[in-house]
């Protein structure tokens, strides 16, 4: 188990444009997730992601983030591949900010016309 700096991860989530959160909320969400992935370089968290799942048929990926200065280096790809390897291969969905849709399409994801939130 890795020791995660929850304050740093909270800042990373904010820098990635996913909104302001409290470190205790981020810690609780990641610890309660079915799958997590962290990318740490020089003892600093620069990428992460998480997913919830029933472990059989349905999963949703959330909070895939990479430090803006480190984007374009394949870190997001490694986080996504790690998460997908931990999930059942049926019905994996994810939430994305509009400007990152192209990134997720590289993994075979398509936008849905019927999803609601």
N, C-alpha and C positions, 0 to 999 in steps of 0.2 A: 504493500500500500504506500502510495506517495503522500507526503505531507503537502497539502495544497494551501497556498496563501489566499484565503477567501477574499481579503480586501483587494489584492491585486487582480484576482479573477473578476471581481465586481467592477473594478475600474476598466478592465479589458472589455467587458460586456457593454459598458457605457461608451467607451471609445469606438466600439464596433457599430454603434448606432442602435443598439437594442434596448435602450432606455435605462433610466436610473433605478437601481435596486439597492436593497440593504444587504450587506455581507451575510447576515444570518439567513436571509431568504435564499441567497445564491447557494450557500452551503447546504441548506435543507433540501433544495431542489436537486442539486447534483447528487447528494448522498441517497436520496429516495429514488433516483432514476434507475432503470433497468440496465442501461449501458452508459458509460462515460468514457471520454477520451481526453487526455491532457497532453499537450506538447510543451515540454520544458527545455529551455536552453540556458546554460550557465546559471542554473538554479532559479530561473525566472520563467513564469508561465507566459507563453506567447501565443498559445492556441488551445482551444477546448471545444467540447461539444457534449451533448447528452441526449438520451432518448428514453422514452417510456414505452412499455410494451406489455402485452399479456403473455409474451413468450411463445406464442403459438401462431397467431394469424395477424395481429395488428400492432403496429409500432408507429410512433411519431418522433421525429428528430427535432430537437430544439437547440437554441443557443450555440450554434456553430460560429465561433469567433476566432479571429487571428489579429494580433496586434497590427495596426495599420502599417507601421514601418516594416513589418515582416511579411506582408501580403505579396503574392506573386512568387513565393519561394517553394510552393508545393506543400506547405504546412496544412492548409485547409483540406487539401486532397488526402493527406495522411490521416487527419482527424475523421474525415468522412469514411474512408476505407476501413478504419478501425471500428467505427460505430456500426457500419453495415455488416462487418464480419461478426459482430456480437448479436445481431438481431435475426429473428426468423425472416426468411427471404420473402414472405408473403405480405403484401399490403403495407409497405413502408411509406409513410407520408412525412412531409416536413413543412415547417413554416419558414418563409423567407422574406427578407425585405426585397422590394421590387428590383433594385439594382444588382442583386446577386442571383436572380433567376437563371441567367446563362451559366453560371458556375454549377448549379445543381442539375441543369439539363445534361451536362457532361457525364453525369452518373445515371442517366436514364429517367430522371424525374420530369414530369410534364405538369403544366398548370391544369387545375381542375375548374370546371365551370360549375360544379355542383357542390363544392365545399362551402361550408358556412361557419361563422364564428360569432 
